[in-house]
């Protein structure tokens, strides 16, 4: 069934001059059909130079919004409009506007996991791939607000020595890891390297041998001489990680849910399915639509990020 759907999607892509961009957290079948699979930075870069008429974004809502902001003339589709993001939802635009008004002299740095409205209120956008270098590029006499992920913000403060005002938001997927179960895994697999995304809690990060973005984690596993890894990010990454590093053992960090050994999955990411992707492309809906003024305002901090990312080779 999935193979048949995949062939139909390939034909529709050709007929409609469409591309499929997919995040690493999507189900394996969607990753395998995509024209580009990547983290938020790679997908934003790909969207900014997409040569097509239609972009199908297999990810969550803020990602599809970003693609539309960078390509206002193109049709951008999202297989399921309910594919939101707990981190983006933790930062309502009205509340955030009130928050930053309390710090009028601060430079507003927002993680890409936020709504178009929050992007429009920001001075620059970052991803986990480029956040460290972008923060380091900001003059030290410039006070910073960082939103919406407090775990990533805290990690950046520790790495750069910069004090920042943090918005109190988290990604529920990366907050769900069980420190107790991780500790047990470390004892059971003493040779394994613990790798974790900086959206994880500070307790998990303290046990990590390597902390990095989704792409950085993939590269680390692929290039490492070690054969066993305990992985602290959304479980969808394991598909591409195993493909790029065959023969290596990948152990997801379990969640803290009682009587569960399950790895942490984003329910929003998993709302997209191969069937929904096919239906979406066939009917060219649901489509992402945004006010042109909002897109203009949100595009400026995104373009600043893309320019700086290129400059610092993020």
C-alpha positions in Angstrom: 0.0 0.0 0.0 2.7 2.5 1.0 4.8 1.6 -2.0 1.8 2.2 -4.3 1.1 5.6 -2.6 4.8 6.6 -2.9 4.7 6.0 -6.7 1.5 8.1 -7.0 3.2 10.9 -5.0 6.2 10.8 -7.2 4.0 11.1 -10.3 2.1 14.0 -8.8 5.3 15.8 -7.9 6.4 15.5 -11.5 3.0 16.6 -13.0 2.6 19.6 -10.6 6.2 20.7 -10.5 6.1 20.1 -6.7 8.7 19.3 -4.1 8.3 17.6 -0.7 10.4 18.9 2.2 10.4 16.7 5.3 11.7 17.0 8.8 13.8 14.2 10.3 10.9 13.7 12.8 8.5 12.5 10.2 7.6 8.8 9.7 10.1 6.8 7.7 7.9 6.5 4.6 7.6 10.3 4.3 11.3 10.8 4.7 12.0 8.3 2.0 9.7 10.1 -0.5 10.9 13.6 0.2 13.1 15.6 -2.1 14.9 17.1 0.9 15.0 15.7 4.5 16.6 18.0 7.1 16.5 20.0 10.3 15.0 23.4 10.6 18.0 25.3 9.2 18.5 23.0 6.2 14.7 23.1 5.3 14.6 26.9 5.7 17.6 27.2 3.3 16.0 24.7 0.9 12.7 26.5 1.0 14.4 29.9 0.3 15.8 28.6 -3.0 13.0 26.2 -4.1 12.6 26.1 -7.8 9.0 24.8 -8.1 5.4 25.8 -8.1 4.3 23.9 -5.0 6.0 23.1 -1.8 4.5 20.3 0.4 5.9 20.7 3.8 5.9 17.4 5.8 6.5 18.9 9.2 4.6 21.1 11.6 2.7 24.4 11.1 5.5 26.8 11.9 7.8 25.1 9.3 5.2 25.4 6.6 4.7 29.1 7.6 8.4 29.7 7.3 8.4 28.2 3.8 5.5 30.4 2.8 7.2 33.5 4.2 10.3 32.8 2.2 8.3 31.9 -0.9 5.2 34.1 -0.9 4.5 33.6 -4.6 4.5 29.8 -4.2 1.7 27.5 -3.0 2.7 25.9 0.3 0.8 22.9 1.5 0.8 21.1 4.9 -0.7 17.6 4.9 -2.5 18.2 8.3 -3.2 21.7 9.5 -3.5 20.4 13.1 0.3 19.6 13.0 1.2 22.3 15.5 4.2 22.5 17.9 4.1 22.5 21.7 7.0 25.0 21.8 5.3 27.4 19.3 2.1 27.1 21.3 3.9 28.0 24.5 4.6 31.5 23.1 1.3 33.2 22.2 2.0 36.4 20.1 0.0 38.7 22.3 1.7 37.6 25.5 5.1 37.7 23.8 4.5 41.3 22.6 3.6 42.3 26.1 6.7 40.5 27.5 9.2 42.2 25.1 7.6 45.6 25.7 9.0 45.4 29.2 12.5 45.3 27.8 12.5 48.0 25.0 16.3 48.1 24.7 16.7 44.4 24.2 17.6 42.5 21.0 14.9 39.9 20.4 16.3 36.5 19.3 13.6 33.9 18.6 14.1 30.2 17.9 12.6 29.2 14.6 10.0 27.0 16.5 7.6 29.9 16.8 4.6 31.3 14.9 4.9 33.8 12.1 3.5 36.5 14.4 6.4 35.9 16.9 8.9 35.9 14.1 7.5 39.3 13.1 8.2 40.6 16.6 11.8 39.4 16.5 15.1 41.0 15.4 16.6 37.7 14.3 15.6 34.0 14.1 17.9 31.1 15.0 17.9 27.4 14.8 19.7 24.9 17.0 22.3 24.6 14.2 23.2 28.2 14.1 22.1 29.7 17.4 25.5 29.6 19.2 27.3 31.4 16.4 24.6 34.0 15.9 24.4 34.8 19.6 28.2 35.2 19.6 27.9 37.6 16.6 25.7 40.0 18.6 27.7 42.8 20.3 28.3 42.1 23.9 26.8 45.5 25.0 23.5 44.5 23.4 21.1 42.9 25.9 19.2 39.9 24.6 15.7 38.4 24.9 15.7 34.7 23.9 12.5 32.9 23.1 10.6 30.6 23.2 12.8 27.6 24.4 14.2 28.2 27.9 16.3 25.0 27.8 18.0 26.0 24.6 18.4 29.5 26.0 20.0 28.3 29.2 22.4 26.1 27.2 23.4 29.1 25.0 24.0 31.2 28.1 26.3 28.6 29.5 28.2 28.2 26.2 28.6 31.9 25.5 28.6 33.5 29.0 25.9 35.9 27.8 23.1 36.7 30.2 19.7 36.7 28.4 16.1 37.2 29.4 14.4 33.9 28.7 10.8 33.3 27.7 9.4 30.4 29.8 8.7 27.8 27.0 9.7 24.2 26.4 9.3 21.4 23.9 7.3 18.7 25.6 9.0 16.0 23.5 12.5 16.9 24.8 11.2 17.6 28.3 9.7 14.1 28.4 13.0 12.2 28.8 13.4 10.3 32.0 16.6 11.1 33.9 16.3 8.0 35.9 15.9 5.7 32.9 18.7 7.5 31.1 21.0 6.9 34.1 20.0 3.2 34.0 20.9 3.1 30.3 24.3 4.7 30.9 25.1 2.0 33.5 23.8 -0.8 31.3 25.8 0.5 28.3 29.0 1.9 29.6 30.6 2.1 26.2 27.7 4.1 24.6 27.9 7.8 23.9 25.0 9.9 25.1 23.9 12.4 22.5 21.2 15.0 23.2 19.4 17.9 21.6 19.9 21.3 23.5 16.1 21.5 23.9 16.4 18.8 26.5 16.4 19.5 30.2 19.7 20.6 31.9 19.7 17.4 33.9 19.8 15.3 30.7 22.4 17.6 29.0 24.7 17.1 32.0 24.9 13.4 31.1 25.5 14.0 27.4 28.8 13.3 25.7 27.6 15.4 22.7 25.0 18.1 22.5 23.9 19.4 19.1 21.2 20.1 16.6 19.4 17.3 14.8 21.8 17.5 11.9 24.8 17.7 14.2 23.7 14.6 16.0 23.4 12.7 12.8 26.8 13.8 11.7 28.3 12.9 15.0 26.9 9.3 14.9 27.9 8.9 11.3 31.5 10.1 11.8 32.2 8.7 15.2 34.4 5.6 15.7 32.0 4.5 18.5 29.4 1.9 17.8 26.7 2.5 20.4 24.7 5.6 21.1 22.0 6.7 23.5 19.9 9.2 21.6 18.1 12.1 23.2 15.8 13.6 20.6 12.5 12.8 18.8 12.5 9.2 17.7 11.9 10.0 14.0 15.6 10.7 13.7 16.5 7.1 14.2 15.4 6.2 10.7 17.9 8.4 8.9 20.5 7.9 11.6 20.4 4.2 11.0 20.6 4.6 7.2 23.6 6.9 7.5 25.3 4.7 10.1 24.4 1.1 9.4 25.7 -1.4 11.9 25.7 1.1 14.8 23.5 0.5 17.8 21.0 3.4 18.5 19.1 3.4 21.9 16.5 6.1 22.3 16.1 7.7 25.8 12.8 6.5 27.3 10.2 8.9 28.5 9.4 9.5 32.1 5.9 8.0 31.7 5.2 5.3 34.3 5.6 1.7 33.2 6.7 2.9 29.7 10.0 2.3 27.9 8.8 4.1 24.9 11.0 6.7 23.1 9.8 10.2 22.9 7.7 11.0 19.9 6.1 14.3 18.7 2.4 13.6 18.3 2.1 16.7 16.1 4.8 15.5 13.7 3.2 12.1 13.5 -0.2 13.6 12.4 1.2 13.7 8.8 1.0 10.4 7.0 1.8 9.2 3.5 -1.9 9.0 2.7 -2.5 12.6 3.9 0.6 13.7 1.9 -0.9 12.2 -1.2 -4.3 13.7 -0.7 -2.8 17.0 0.1 -0.8 17.1 -3.2 -3.7 15.7 -5.2 -6.2 18.4 -4.1 -3.5 21.1 -3.4 -4.9 21.6 0.1 -4.7 22.4 3.0 -2.8 25.5 1.8 -0.9 27.9 4.1 -2.1 31.5 3.7 -0.7 34.5 5.6 -1.3 38.2 5.5 1.3 39.9 3.2 2.2 42.5 5.8 2.9 39.8 8.4 5.0 37.9 5.9 7.0 41.0 5.1 7.7 41.6 8.8 8.5 38.0 9.5 10.8 37.7 6.5 13.3 40.2 7.7 14.6 38.3 10.7 14.5 35.1 8.8 16.6 36.5 6.0 19.0 38.0 8.5 19.4 34.5 9.9 20.0 32.9 6.5 22.6 35.6 5.6 24.4 35.1 8.9 24.2 31.4 8.7 25.9 31.5 5.3 28.6 33.9 6.7 29.4 31.7 9.6 29.1 28.4 7.8 26.4 27.2 10.2 
